[in-house]
Structures are given as C-alpha cells and as structure tokens.
Amino acid sequence: MVLDSKRHKVDFIMDPMARAMRRVHPDIISFTALGLAALAGVMLYLSYDHWQWLLPLSAITVLVSGLFDGLDGKVARLAGKADRRGDFLDHVLDRYADVLMIGGVAVSAWCSPYLGMIAIIGVLLTSYMGTQAQAVGAKRMYAGLLGRADRIVLSFLAPLVQMVMIWLDHPELDILGFQVNAFEIMLLWFAVVGNLTAIQRAAFTWRSL
C-alpha cells in the first residue's frame, strides 16, 4: 500500500474538522496525537491474554491518533501558524509516536522482541530516508511501499483482525508450518517492507543528486 499519496481523498472529512479546530494551537494537536499513540501502545502491550478487550479500543485509539496527526498541519496553515519549528516538532513527535505504538506490540507477548526490533528499525529508517533526502537538497521523499498512512491503517486493522481470530477460536494462523498471529504478520511486513522502502528512497535520492 502507498496511502500517503491518497491523503487528499479524505480532505472532505479533514478540512471541516481543521476549520472547526483552527483556534487550537497546532502544537497542542501534535502532542495530543503523541499522547494517544502512547496510550495505544500501552493498551496493545496489555491486550495479550486476559486483557483482550483492549484490542478494539487500541485500534480506535490508533485511528484517532492518526487523525490528529493529519490535522495539525492543516490547522497550522489555516491559522497562519505554519513554520519550520512546527514542521520540525511534527516530525519529531511522529517518530516517537511510531516507536510507542509499534513498541507496545514489539515488547509484548504478541511477538518476538527480535521481530519487533527489526520492524522498528524499518519504520524509523523509512522516515529518516524521507527527511534526509530533503536535508541534502533533494525533494522531500514520500515514495516507497510503506508510508506513515500505511502504518496507521495496518496498526488499526491488526488488533481488529486479531480480535476476530480470537472470537473464532483461531488466535493463530498456520503459514508454511509456522504459527503466527495478526501482530506478527504486521510486524513482519514492517520489518521487510519498511527496510525495502528505506532502500528504495535512498536509491531515488542518490539518483536525484
């Protein structure tokens, strides 16, 4: 998926919300998104075993966090408060949000911590390559197989799919002889596709210099 290029398709939802929130400082919206990401990470960490009812709540929290993350820039532009400091803060908080959400799964009983570590590396390198392209004088890089919008959608879907699998009394799937759950599939995707996206962005940037 490459959903970052499709963000304009939800402007009919985002624009009215941004106009309604134009009196709210964009930094407050950014920190709210971070707080919700941290809350989602905690719920995902606790959702294993007897706390499985947290799965749908964590999915909703991930989605709302992503919604606020998409609103801060729009509100800043509407209110005439868009500047480099706000852009820098947004990128910093986004990376913390990624680590907190994915890290909640990575250090939980849902998966191997090694898989979680590689997934986080893939996610961070994907974002780093995008901003580093701009830092060296190339165009800001959004190309690749795994953007932030894709990660938000997958982080929203994985808890819901896992909840359905539990309800069906099949909490794990047998894939090529390996028993895996929805979170392991998600993190494997982040690990493999995230690192491939980082390499893809690095190659695009190298050719553009």
N, C-alpha and C positions, 0 to 999 in steps of 0.2 A: 504493500500500500504506500502511496505517496499523497497523504491527505493534506499536507501543508499547502499544496498548490490549489486545493479546493476550498480553502477557508472562506473565500468570497461568497460561496454558496449558502453560508449561514449568516450572511450580513443582515438578512431580513429579520433575524432574531437578535443579533448582537447590536445592531445600530440603535434600535429603540431603547434597549437596555442601557447602552452607553449614554444616550441623551438623557435618560432618567437619572443617571448617576454622575452627570457632568459636574456637580457641585462637590463630589467626593474627590479628595486628592488621589491621584493615580498611584502614589506610593502606598497608600493605605490599601488599595485594591491588590497591589502586588504582594504585600505582606499577608493579606487575607488568603490569597491563593497559596502562599507558602504554608500558612498555618493549617489550612485544610489538607494540603499534601502530607504534612506531618501527622495529622490525625488519621488520614487514610493509611499511612504506613503503620501506625500503631495498631489500628484495627486489623489490618492484614496479618500482622505479626501474631495477634491474639486469636485469630479466627480458626486456627487449627484445633481439632478435637472438640471440646465441649463449647467452644465459642463460635461455632459455625454460623450462627445467626448474624454475626458481624459481616459476613461476606456481602450480602446485598447492600448493607449500609456503607461498607467501604467502597463499593462500586459507585454509589451515588455521590459519595464524598470526592472520589477521584474526578468524576464528571464535573461537579460544581467547581472544584479547584481549577480544572482546565478552562471552565467558562470564565472565571475571574481572571485567569492568566491572559485570556484573549481580550478582556475588556480594558485592562489598564492602559494599553497603548491607544485604543480608540478614545477613551475618556481624556487622555492627555492631549490628543490632537484636537478634540472638540473644545476643551477648556483653554487651549493655547498654552499648555504647560509641557509640551513635548520638548525635551532637551537631551543632551548627551548623558547627563547624570542619571536621568530616569531610564534611559536605554541601557546604560551600564548596570544599574541596580536590577532591572528586569532580568537581564541575562544571568547575573549572579544568583538571584533568588530562584530562577528556573532550574539552575544546576542543583541547588540544594533540594529543591522540590523533587527533581528526578531521583536523587540519591535517597531521599527519605521514603518516597513511595516504593521504589524498587527494592531499596534496602530492607524495608519491612518484610518483604517476601524472602529476600536473599538470606536473612539471618533467622528465618522462622523454620519450623519443622516441615514446611511445604516442599522444601527442595534442599539440594546440596549447597553448602555455602560456597563451594568452588564454582558451581554453575552461576550462582548469584554474583560472585565477584567478577567473572568474565562478562556477564550481562551488563553490570555497572560500568566496566571499562569500555564496552562497546558503545553504551549510551553517551558517556562523557566524551569519548573521542569523536563521536559523530558531531556533537555540538561544538567541540573545540575546533574541528576542521572547518566548520561553517564560519565561525567568527575569525579564525586565524587567516582565512582567505581575505577577509576584509582588512585585517591588520597589516598584511603585506602589500596592500594596494590593489588587490583583485576585487571583483564584485563579491558581495556577501553571498555565501554558498548555501542554498537550500536544497540542492539536487541530492538525489540518493533514494535508497529504498526504505529508509526508516527515519522519518522526521518526528518532531515532538508531537504533532497532532496524531500521528500513527500510534505513538507510545501511549498517549492518553486514552485513545479508543481501545487499544488492546488491554490496558490496565483496568479499564472499565468492564470489558467483556469477560476477562479471565475469572474474576470472582463469581460472576453470574453463571458462567458455564460450569465452574466447579460446584456451585450450589446445586445446579440441576443434576450433575453427575452423582452427587451425594444423595439427592432425593430418589434417584433411580437405582440406588444401592450399587453403583459402579463408580466409586471415587477415583479409580484409576483406569487408564486405557492400556491395552496390550499392543505396543507398537514394536514390531520386529523382535519380540521376545522381551522387551523392556516395559516395566510397569511405570507409567508416567501420569501425572495429573495435569490439570489445565495450567497451573502456575509454572510447572517445569517446561511445558511447551512454550509458554510465553517467554520465559527467561532464555530458553534455548534460541528462540527467534531473535531476541535482543542481542544475545551473545554473538550469533553467527551473522545476522543481517546488519546489526549495528556496526560491527567491525568492518564488514564489507562496505557499508555506506561511508565509513570514515576513510577507507582506502579509495573509494570512488571519488569522494570530494577532494581528497589530496591530489589525485591524478588530474581532475578537472582544473584545480587551482594551479598545479605545476605547468599545465599546458597553456594556461592563460597568461602566465608571467613572461 
